[in-house]
Structures are given as structure tokens and as C-alpha cells.
Amino acid sequence: MSAPSGETQFDIIVLGAGPAGAAAAHVAASRGLRVALVDKARFPRDKLCGGGFTGRSYLYFTEIFGEEIPARLIETKTAVEFHADGQPLGLLPQIPPMHLTMRVDLDAEMQRRALAAGARDFSGCRVSQIDTASPALVLADGRRLSARVLIGADGVNSQVAKALFGRSYDRAQIGFGLEVEATPGPDNAAAPLRIDFGAADWGYGWHFPKRESSTIGIGGVLSRNADMKASMAAYLYRLGRDPALPCKGHHLPFGEVRKTPGRRAVLLAGDAAGLVDPITGEGIAYAMKSGQLAALAAAEALAEGAPASALRRYRKALRPVHRAMRQARAIRVLLFSRLFRPAFIAAFRGSGRLRHLYMRLLAGEIEYGDMARATLRRLPGFLLRGLQMGDSGRVGDKRS
């Protein structure tokens, strides 16, 4: 890799200034490290995302930035209604607080905090080359940035992941989402969140009513949804919205976790590491947490003069998150597979405890281990009921 003029040395380069990258840059810069925060966009910028800011996200934001998220950035809901295949499953009127945000504002706030902590701003800079051995980046204008550790927090289409492994994601496993920002309904202020299981195959639909818009979307495993646009139109129609509303799409690492999130002194965080909830598709919480853990692992490795040990340290720190992902994938089979799904939905409809567990999980009050134990205790009943319902589908992430 050639070295154009204008080379700049850093301790850590963070590529991507979304929640994962901003968290990583803030943590590293706060520890006195020289940090470059690089992003192709200038902030504020739009970001396709439902904007669900869970209780877990709230906790992580406070932990990383040292104070609670500003109230101006969130709206709080305390009720949710569930549906499956167009049929109501129940309304939960008193759930743990669930927050909604607009990513254009949230991401700009986190990037601002990272820069205030001392990270150097390279927003609006496209990357033309990545050298994972040095590591280093060459920007489109010819400047070369080098560092002792590189953190790739550049999303599902990660350039860093592609440079390391030849591709950003596995198309057979990747998820896909479609979303619209529709005009707010007249009752948005009081309206509950809405979750629709079955709006997409191996996925769900959502309606998040906010003050200034209604965020409506569907998401599911891409390989199982031959015509996602038709599913989205049907969902909009079900909600009483114009099925022809223009929508935007994006890939989503829907539980496709990278077991090895990097190589030596190059780490992957957030969507680039596949750290998106396999059931809900929520990625902000684990993006922030993984960014924090990547920065801490890098700082420890640099303090000992062994940047190549960053990945080993990071993998160890990520074990609880990876364990949660595995547990979520086990539950996902019950929720989405053709064999178990009818029985699970029937149990979900009839069990207020199961619904409350789900919401406590989103709120960060319990972890997937707690949910897995509560759910798997019901496994024999799910299996028996599924067989009684006459469903002959196969179980498994790939074929059922």
C-alpha cells in the first residue's frame, strides 16, 4: 500500500461514527489516547432505523457517557400491543419504559460527545483503501491515517470486515428491513408501540408512533422473503396507511454474529460484528456496548505495548454478549420456525407472564438467559401443541 503525503499517526482509528464508533471514540479519547473518528457522512445525517432506544440502551448510554441521555432526544412509551398474522395478541398497558429516538439527532449527539472528549473529526471523509496489517486508511483525498489499532464500526456493509474476510456479510444469513417515516397520526402521543409477528417471514413488523412521525417497518431474514416490498405494502394497508408510501431498505445482521470479530489489532464493533438482536433486530444497545468494549480492549493492549493482543482481550470481554446472542437464537427457533411458531404464538396470547418477560428483556431488566430458561421450560408443551396443530415444518435456522 503506497503512502501518500499528509500521513497522520494515531493510537486508534475508529471507522464509522454511529453508536458503536462514537462510543469507542469517546471511551478511547477519554483515556487520553489519540483517536481519529472517520465517517463518510457529515453529522447530523439521516439513518434508516426504527429508533427504538431500549432500557438496555439507556443503561449503556449512561455507563459510557457518564450521564443519562438528554430528555430532548427520546420519547417514552409505557404500553405496547402485540399482533400475529393480523390478529391481536394483547395489549400491555404498564410495561417498563420503552424509549423512541430519531437517529439523526441521537447519532449527532454521540458524535459530538466523542469529539468533545478529544477525538479528531474526520467526518465527510470517504475511505479509498484499508490496510489491515499496519493498520492504516487512505482517504479519498489522498491523506493516509495510520494507527496502532483500527476499530471498524462501519455498519453491516463494513469496509473493514470486507478487507479482513473478503465479504461484509453472508447473504444466506443476512436480514433485510424496509421502513417509512410516515406522517404522525392524530393520537401518536398516547398511542402504544405496536409489534406484529409474521409481518415478514422469520421477522416482524413495527409501528413506533412519535411526536413528529410514525416509523413503520418490517424486517426478516432476506433469504426467506422473496418479495419484501409486497409484505411491506400489505403491512401498511393493515395499519390503514397508503401501501404506495415510498420506503427505504437496508441489510440487517439479524443474529449473524461474527465469532471472530477482527484480527490482531483490527476489531469490529456493532453491526460490522453482527451484534444485532436475533429476535428484535435492535442494534443500538449492543453497538454502544461493543464500541465501549473494543476501545477498552485496545487501550489495555496499547498500555502493555502489545496492540496485536487487542482481539484476544476484546473477544474475552464480548463473551456475555455472544452468549446472549446464542440464547436468543435458540428462542428465535421457537418464535419463527414453522413447527413451534403456532404453539408459541398461542402461548404468547394466553400468557401475560411471557409477554411481560419479553418487555422486561427489552428494558434491560433481565437477560436472554432468564428468558431462555423461562421459555425452554415450556419447550415440551410447545412441541406437543405444534404437532397437534398438524404443522410438519422442520426445525432450524436455515430450513424451518
RAPECOR-V12478 format. One record per residue. N is the residue number from 1. PHI is phi in radians with two decimals (none if undefined). PSI is psi as a letter, one per 30 degrees, with the letter a starting at -180 (NA if undefined). D_CENTER is the distance of its C-alpha to the mean C-alpha in whole Angstrom. Layout:
BEGIN
N|PHI|PSI|D_CENTER + N|PHI|PSI|D_CENTER
END
This chain:
BEGIN
1|none|k|33 + 2|-1.24|l|35 + 3|-2.12|i|35 + 4|-1.06|l|36 + 5|-1.13|l|37 + 6|1.53|g|35 + 7|-1.19|k|33 + 8|-2.25|k|32 + 9|-1.71|k|31 + 10|-2.38|l|28 + 11|-1.33|e|27 + 12|-2.39|k|23 + 13|-1.84|k|22 + 14|-1.96|j|18 + 15|-1.73|j|17 + 16|1.89|k|14 + 17|-1.96|g|14 + 18|-1.30|a|11 + 19|-0.98|e|10 + 20|-1.18|e|10 + 21|-1.19|e|13 + 22|-1.13|e|14 + 23|-1.10|e|14 + 24|-1.07|e|15 + 25|-1.14|e|18 + 26|-1.12|e|19 + 27|-1.11|e|20 + 28|-1.18|e|22 + 29|-1.15|e|24 + 30|-1.14|f|24 + 31|-1.68|g|26 + 32|1.46|g|28 + 33|-1.44|l|27 + 34|-1.43|j|27 + 35|-2.16|k|24 + 36|-1.84|k|23 + 37|-1.90|j|20 + 38|-1.93|k|20 + 39|-2.67|k|18 + 40|-1.21|f|20 + 41|-1.69|l|19 + 42|-1.74|k|21 + 43|-1.77|k|20 + 44|-1.29|k|19 + 45|-2.47|l|18 + 46|-1.25|k|16 + 47|-2.50|k|12 + 48|-1.23|j|12 + 49|-3.01|k|9 + 50|-1.07|f|10 + 51|1.48|g|10 + 52|-1.22|k|10 + 53|-2.02|j|10 + 54|-1.26|l|11 + 55|-1.03|e|14 + 56|-1.12|e|12 + 57|-1.08|e|10 + 58|-1.03|e|14 + 59|-1.10|e|15 + 60|-1.18|e|13 + 61|-1.02|e|14 + 62|-1.08|e|18 + 63|-1.12|e|18 + 64|-1.39|e|17 + 65|-1.72|f|19 + 66|1.41|g|22 + 67|-2.78|l|22 + 68|-1.17|l|20 + 69|-1.07|k|18 + 70|-1.00|k|21 + 71|-1.04|f|22 + 72|-1.15|f|22 + 73|-1.61|f|18 + 74|-2.32|l|17 + 75|-2.07|k|19 + 76|-1.98|k|19 + 77|-2.03|k|20 + 78|-2.20|g|22 + 79|-2.54|k|22 + 80|-2.53|k|20 + 81|-2.06|k|22 + 82|-1.89|k|21 + 83|-2.36|l|22 + 84|-2.50|k|23 + 85|0.94|h|25 + 86|1.48|f|26 + 87|-1.87|k|27 + 88|-1.21|k|27 + 89|-1.83|f|25 + 90|2.44|l|26 + 91|-1.90|k|25 + 92|-1.85|j|24 + 93|-1.48|f|26 + 94|-2.34|i|25 + 95|-1.72|l|22 + 96|-0.99|k|20 + 97|-0.93|k|19 + 98|-2.05|k|16 + 99|-1.91|l|15 + 100|-2.15|k|14 + 101|-2.49|l|14 + 102|-1.81|k|15 + 103|-1.09|f|12 + 104|-1.03|e|16 + 105|-1.49|e|17 + 106|-1.07|e|14 + 107|-1.16|e|14 + 108|-1.10|e|17 + 109|-1.14|e|18 + 110|-1.23|e|16 + 111|-1.12|e|17 + 112|-1.05|e|21 + 113|-1.17|e|20 + 114|-1.12|e|20 + 115|-1.19|e|23 + 116|-1.12|f|25 + 117|-1.35|f|24 + 118|2.16|f|26 + 119|-1.15|k|24 + 120|-1.54|k|25 + 121|-1.49|j|24 + 122|-2.14|h|24 + 123|-1.31|l|22 + 124|1.28|g|23 + 125|-2.06|j|24 + 126|-1.44|k|23 + 127|-1.78|k|23 + 128|-1.72|f|26 + 129|-2.53|k|26 + 130|-2.25|k|24 + 131|-1.91|j|26 + 132|-1.41|f|24 + 133|-1.42|e|28 + 134|-1.13|e|29 + 135|-1.46|l|26 + 136|-2.81|l|26 + 137|-2.16|k|25 + 138|-1.98|k|28 + 139|-1.42|l|27 + 140|-1.07|f|28 + 141|-1.52|g|31 + 142|1.71|f|32 + 143|-1.19|k|31 + 144|-1.96|k|30 + 145|-1.91|k|28 + 146|-2.12|l|28 + 147|-2.72|l|27 + 148|-1.54|f|27 + 149|-2.43|k|23 + 150|-2.04|k|21 + 151|-1.95|j|17 + 152|-1.57|j|15 + 153|-2.10|h|12 + 154|-1.78|h|12 + 155|1.41|a|9 + 156|-1.11|e|10 + 157|-1.65|h|13 + 158|-0.90|k|14 + 159|-1.17|e|18 + 160|-1.18|e|18 + 161|-1.06|e|16 + 162|-1.13|e|19 + 163|-1.15|e|22 + 164|-1.38|e|21 + 165|-2.10|g|21 + 166|1.58|f|22 + 167|-2.72|l|19 + 168|-1.44|e|15 + 169|-2.79|l|14 + 170|-1.62|j|17 + 171|-1.08|f|17 + 172|-1.26|f|19 + 173|-1.93|f|15 + 174|-1.19|l|13 + 175|-1.70|l|11 + 176|-2.56|k|12 + 177|-2.25|k|12 + 178|-2.14|k|15 + 179|-2.65|k|15 + 180|-2.29|k|18 + 181|-1.82|j|19 + 182|-1.62|l|22 + 183|-1.10|k|25 + 184|-1.19|k|24 + 185|-1.34|l|27 + 186|-1.12|f|30 + 187|-1.93|g|28 + 188|-1.00|e|25 + 189|-1.05|e|25 + 190|-1.75|f|26 + 191|-1.18|k|24 + 192|-1.37|l|22 + 193|-1.11|l|18 + 194|-2.34|k|19 + 195|-2.14|k|17 + 196|-2.08|j|19 + 197|-1.20|k|18 + 198|1.57|f|20 + 199|-1.13|f|19 + 200|-2.40|l|18 + 201|-1.22|k|19 + 202|0.87|h|17 + 203|-3.00|a|14 + 204|-2.82|l|15 + 205|-2.05|l|16 + 206|-2.51|k|15 + 207|-2.30|j|17 + 208|-1.95|j|16 + 209|-1.37|j|20 + 210|-2.08|l|20 + 211|-1.06|e|23 + 212|-1.89|f|23 + 213|-2.87|l|21 + 214|-2.06|j|20 + 215|-1.56|j|16 + 216|-2.18|k|17 + 217|-2.80|l|15 + 218|-2.35|l|15 + 219|-2.65|k|12 + 220|-2.97|l|13 + 221|-1.18|k|14 + 222|-1.03|e|16 + 223|-1.16|f|19 + 224|-1.73|f|20 + 225|-2.20|j|20 + 226|-1.21|f|23 + 227|-2.42|i|23 + 228|-1.12|e|20 + 229|-1.11|e|22 + 230|-1.15|e|24 + 231|-1.13|e|22 + 232|-1.18|e|20 + 233|-1.07|e|24 + 234|-1.14|e|25 + 235|-1.21|e|22 + 236|-1.06|e|23 + 237|-1.07|e|27 + 238|-1.07|e|26 + 239|-1.52|g|25 + 240|1.37|g|28 + 241|-1.87|l|26 + 242|-1.18|j|28 + 243|-1.10|f|26 + 244|-1.62|g|27 + 245|-0.97|k|25 + 246|-1.16|k|23 + 247|-2.19|l|20 + 248|-2.04|l|17 + 249|-2.15|l|15 + 250|-2.75|l|12 + 251|-1.30|l|11 + 252|-2.49|k|8 + 253|-1.28|i|8 + 254|-1.28|i|8 + 255|1.57|g|9 + 256|-1.50|i|11 + 257|-1.34|k|11 + 258|-1.43|j|14 + 259|-1.11|e|16 + 260|-2.02|j|18 + 261|-1.46|h|15 + 262|2.46|a|18 + 263|-2.70|j|22 + 264|0.93|c|24 + 265|-1.68|g|23 + 266|-2.07|k|20 + 267|-2.07|l|17 + 268|-2.02|k|13 + 269|-2.34|l|10 + 270|1.13|b|7 + 271|-1.03|e|6 + 272|-1.09|f|10 + 273|-1.73|g|10 + 274|1.29|g|8 + 275|-1.59|i|6 + 276|-2.13|k|4 + 277|-0.96|k|6 + 278|-1.18|f|9 + 279|-1.80|e|11 + 280|-1.57|f|9 + 281|1.34|g|6 + 282|-1.30|k|4 + 283|-2.20|f|1 + 284|-1.13|e|5 + 285|-1.08|e|7 + 286|-1.26|f|6 + 287|-1.11|e|6 + 288|-1.08|e|9 + 289|-1.12|e|11 + 290|-1.17|e|11 + 291|-1.08|e|12 + 292|-1.06|e|15 + 293|-1.16|e|16 + 294|-1.11|e|16 + 295|-1.14|e|18 + 296|-1.15|e|20 + 297|-1.10|e|21 + 298|-1.14|e|22 + 299|-1.09|e|24 + 300|-1.13|e|26 + 301|-1.11|e|27 + 302|-1.21|e|28 + 303|-1.08|f|30 + 304|-1.66|g|32 + 305|1.21|g|32 + 306|-2.32|i|30 + 307|-1.00|f|27 + 308|-1.18|f|27 + 309|-1.49|g|26 + 310|-1.04|e|23 + 311|-1.13|e|21 + 312|-1.02|e|23 + 313|-1.15|e|22 + 314|-1.15|e|18 + 315|-1.05|e|18 + 316|-1.11|e|20 + 317|-1.15|f|18 + 318|-1.43|f|15 + 319|-0.95|e|17 + 320|-1.10|e|16 + 321|-1.20|e|12 + 322|-1.09|e|14 + 323|-1.11|e|16 + 324|-1.08|e|14 + 325|-1.11|e|12 + 326|-1.12|e|15 + 327|-1.12|e|16 + 328|-1.14|e|14 + 329|-1.13|e|15 + 330|-1.13|e|18 + 331|-1.19|e|18 + 332|-1.03|e|16 + 333|-1.05|e|19 + 334|-1.15|e|21 + 335|-1.36|e|19 + 336|-1.95|f|19 + 337|-1.25|l|22 + 338|-1.16|f|25 + 339|-1.27|e|27 + 340|-1.59|f|26 + 341|-0.98|e|24 + 342|-1.02|e|27 + 343|-1.22|e|28 + 344|-1.13|e|24 + 345|-1.10|e|24 + 346|-1.08|e|28 + 347|-1.17|e|27 + 348|-1.11|e|24 + 349|-1.15|e|27 + 350|-1.62|f|29 + 351|-2.05|j|28 + 352|-1.10|e|27 + 353|-1.11|e|26 + 354|-1.12|e|23 + 355|-1.13|e|22 + 356|-1.17|e|22 + 357|-1.05|e|20 + 358|-1.05|e|17 + 359|-1.28|e|17 + 360|-1.15|e|18 + 361|-1.12|e|15 + 362|-1.08|e|13 + 363|-1.35|f|15 + 364|1.45|g|15 + 365|-1.38|f|18 + 366|-2.30|l|18 + 367|-1.91|l|16 + 368|-1.10|f|16 + 369|-1.05|e|19 + 370|-1.13|e|21 + 371|-1.15|e|19 + 372|-1.10|e|20 + 373|-1.10|e|24 + 374|-1.15|e|24 + 375|-1.35|e|23 + 376|-1.20|f|25 + 377|-1.08|f|28 + 378|-1.60|g|28 + 379|-0.97|e|28 + 380|-1.00|e|31 + 381|-1.15|e|32 + 382|-1.04|e|29 + 383|-1.13|e|30 + 384|-1.09|e|34 + 385|-1.14|e|33 + 386|-1.08|e|31 + 387|-1.16|e|34 + 388|-1.16|f|36 + 389|-1.36|f|34 + 390|1.36|g|35 + 391|-1.54|k|32 + 392|-1.83|g|33 + 393|-1.11|l|29 + 394|-1.64|k|28 + 395|-1.61|k|25 + 396|2.50|l|23 + 397|-1.18|f|19 + 398|-1.76|e|21 + 399|-2.07|f|24 + 400|-1.54|NA|24
END
